[in-house]
């Protein structure tokens, strides 16, 4: 009973129970429209990942069926993707080359997909979806531009029909240039590849209703069959007959250990891409998708892909819009697409014997071009030179250091950016303006005037070990350069959202320094949890309730009352 109830909660089962007859036409139409894209895209991304083209079809069929059952999004299309292909190649190809067995790459890619899925599944149950925030917008732009460069350089030799034996982006660019200069291009392969590229771009520019990918692929296959190009240039070859099946032979525990690190990196990118796409399409429909549920669903889809001969997958930013534009209503779209691809594999597996590899390279190049965002970098440069610099650094990390290493560079830069911002936060002195209520930043209002005897300081960051000394020095400088003798220093503490023991020590040192000069240190608008930390860290007696004021204005009022009381006392003594 509990098992049936558990199955009944699956999104696909819920959708099936509430399915409306009028949705069927839209779902079937969208699914059929997808098939023409799913086949060439899956095969192309497989070759970009260094794997046999047919594995891209397995990585399309099985995940679509799995996600239709467990996926929370009703229109999301999962499958091989250009952003993951270089990562898979970087993880699998070196290990596969060491074994010398062509099928070893397929087995390793399957294990990698299972590991990626397991990481996502566990992270989803632990509700760790927030970790994708480590890839900030500038880092993602730079990283994806770097991935696009790697994919383009990787596919150019196939597009032009040349052989390149070089590792690394710079080395491959040099090798390609030498082949071009010395006439190493295969003219027939180049004509087919560049021609396919032109067809796809033209269809996109002219907004032809039939997908350019489908036009180019079918056109190239017909041309190959009629003219007999299969004897002159490299072809994809016929597909293996039969259904997708598990293939983990020859993979040892040492291989699993070697793939674990790349699996974590791929899981991070896969969910980051899927999460953004899922939220975007859900928002368009006025729906909401739970990030952790989405993470678990993508994890299940990856495990299914790996078990049945595929490789790591994520949501597709090119195929999902096609499903939506064709009126997709539910996950049935993915089922129709998967069944269509499966029918292709079972009924006409020999058809791909006439598909030129150069055309498949053109398919991947067009997809990679969609990742390029030069405009985003230029816009970011105008908005923030620091963030634009981070984007460029992430781009160079992927292009020069390596794809997998580039992820670590990107995450490291994101964390460094957080630390730098907190280490050097904005701080200022607050002043009064004639005729304007409140207290204001002196940097933006140099015409403001200080309150004699009072220094008001605002520090816009959590206080921790890296910036506690900065606040200390800033206050001391303001006190030293104050135009009149200082009696009180008030820290406008509302922006201070964190506190550690090192920062507390700095506050104590500052209080001692000011006390020796006869100056009182107080805080305004400090949050309750920060006050609790002061007590927990053992300085509650030093900073008792009299040191805190509910607002900055209340602190100013208290200071002026103190001055009046002091003046009355002086007058009475006289």
Secondary structure as GFF3:
##gff-version 3
##sequence-region A 1 574
A	DSSP	alpha_helix	2	8	.	.	.	ID=ss1
A	DSSP	alpha_helix	11	17	.	.	.	ID=ss2
A	DSSP	alpha_helix	23	48	.	.	.	ID=ss3
A	DSSP	alpha_helix	53	70	.	.	.	ID=ss4
A	DSSP	beta_strand	78	79	.	.	.	ID=ss5
A	DSSP	alpha_helix	82	99	.	.	.	ID=ss6
A	DSSP	alpha_helix	102	125	.	.	.	ID=ss7
A	DSSP	three_ten_helix	129	134	.	.	.	ID=ss8
A	DSSP	alpha_helix	137	160	.	.	.	ID=ss9
A	DSSP	alpha_helix	169	181	.	.	.	ID=ss10
A	DSSP	alpha_helix	187	205	.	.	.	ID=ss11
A	DSSP	alpha_helix	212	227	.	.	.	ID=ss12
A	DSSP	three_ten_helix	229	231	.	.	.	ID=ss13
A	DSSP	alpha_helix	253	284	.	.	.	ID=ss14
A	DSSP	alpha_helix	291	307	.	.	.	ID=ss15
A	DSSP	beta_strand	314	315	.	.	.	ID=ss16
A	DSSP	alpha_helix	319	325	.	.	.	ID=ss17
A	DSSP	alpha_helix	332	347	.	.	.	ID=ss18
A	DSSP	three_ten_helix	349	354	.	.	.	ID=ss19
A	DSSP	alpha_helix	357	369	.	.	.	ID=ss20
A	DSSP	alpha_helix	374	383	.	.	.	ID=ss21
A	DSSP	alpha_helix	385	396	.	.	.	ID=ss22
A	DSSP	pi_helix	397	401	.	.	.	ID=ss23
A	DSSP	alpha_helix	403	423	.	.	.	ID=ss24
A	DSSP	beta_strand	427	433	.	.	.	ID=ss25
A	DSSP	beta_strand	436	441	.	.	.	ID=ss26
A	DSSP	beta_strand	454	459	.	.	.	ID=ss27
A	DSSP	alpha_helix	468	480	.	.	.	ID=ss28
A	DSSP	beta_strand	488	492	.	.	.	ID=ss29
A	DSSP	alpha_helix	501	516	.	.	.	ID=ss30
A	DSSP	beta_strand	520	524	.	.	.	ID=ss31
A	DSSP	alpha_helix	528	536	.	.	.	ID=ss32
A	DSSP	three_ten_helix	545	547	.	.	.	ID=ss33
A	DSSP	beta_strand	548	549	.	.	.	ID=ss34
A	DSSP	alpha_helix	552	573	.	.	.	ID=ss35
###
